[in-house]
């Protein structure tokens, strides 16, 4: 599969060539957490494909350069397990261990303290109800009635009484052990923070949480709040907050507004990443495409498509995928006339804005229906770009717009064969995708 390379950056200068110009956001967030002693949970919220992960990694490098100790946990990579606490601690230990191995001073105090804290996980896990009841009662064929239980001499009532008594005793013991383990765990974590941070908070990034199973995602958020609520630790969750709310609603059976209220118990601050400028991003992206769309007319059309895509709410990832498909169409068919090249771009982006709409319109040669469905004229903030797209589309479909002297498109006006050619190219590029 032909794809674009991921955006890379120099960890020592993470925002030096940032196409989205987000360094000011990182600076302001850094000042915020410098003044936040923790514990705290902050969300970086944006919808799918808006660059949360990339910004999180850039900000993490920025924090490292400022002397912060940071860690990164990809929740999606651990989603297969049923124990978020153990998965999280395992990854944290792995990263601390890697840092310790690269040090010339031998095993660090931070590593030793984190290893010490991990010893309490077993008792912490026992604080949750398990399959004890099912295990303890699996041999009981028929549960006694109320009369049987009142009759102390009934053997089944006596057996059930022993089972319940043993379960309650085990649960009380487990609860007491868990309370002690939690206190010891947090005490050791505080020592870990002191040994790691040099007076700055430890910052732990949690990524891809909104892609996880609802049970894993919500349990991990609860683990963070209940077990890691320690002064000096700040969690940053890169999520689509609406997706997490829907996960909580489906898991807990809440209406969505109640699920949002439930999540507020665990999240202290919410920050919505601003919508990125697709116009600026297109300038960065264009030279990295398989065919850089360098022709003057095509370059101008690409910018118009970027402006309208912004108004229509296309995500970075969706815009990137449409750009890749457009570029592939140009690359495969070589030195196309600029009219055909622009027509491919228009068709690909129309499909990105509303899947299937260009294919239907091309099949019926109905330009006005296409423009009515897309409603390009409603995007006042990009009125000039919309007007140029509407004019070009009408011309492409054979309507007289004062440009009929352009002979390369003469066959549009007779049989529509050129539109069908463009449609075939658009359909071909549909087989390519820009995936993670």
HUWOLIN-V234358 format. One record per helix or strand of 3 or more residues. SS is the DSSP state (H for helix, E for strand). FROM is the first residue (numbers start at 1). LEN is the number of residues. If there is no record, write none. Layout:
ss:SS from:FROM len:LEN
ss:SS from:FROM len:LEN
This chain:
ss:H from:23 len:12
ss:E from:40 len:6
ss:H from:52 len:14
ss:E from:70 len:5
ss:H from:75 len:4
ss:H from:84 len:18
ss:H from:109 len:10
ss:H from:121 len:5
ss:H from:132 len:6
ss:H from:146 len:5
ss:H from:155 len:43
ss:E from:202 len:6
ss:H from:209 len:3
ss:H from:214 len:14
ss:E from:233 len:7
ss:H from:241 len:12
ss:H from:256 len:9
ss:E from:269 len:4
ss:H from:278 len:9
ss:H from:296 len:16
ss:H from:316 len:17
ss:H from:338 len:16
ss:H from:357 len:8
ss:H from:367 len:8
ss:H from:376 len:3
ss:H from:380 len:17
ss:H from:407 len:6
ss:H from:417 len:13
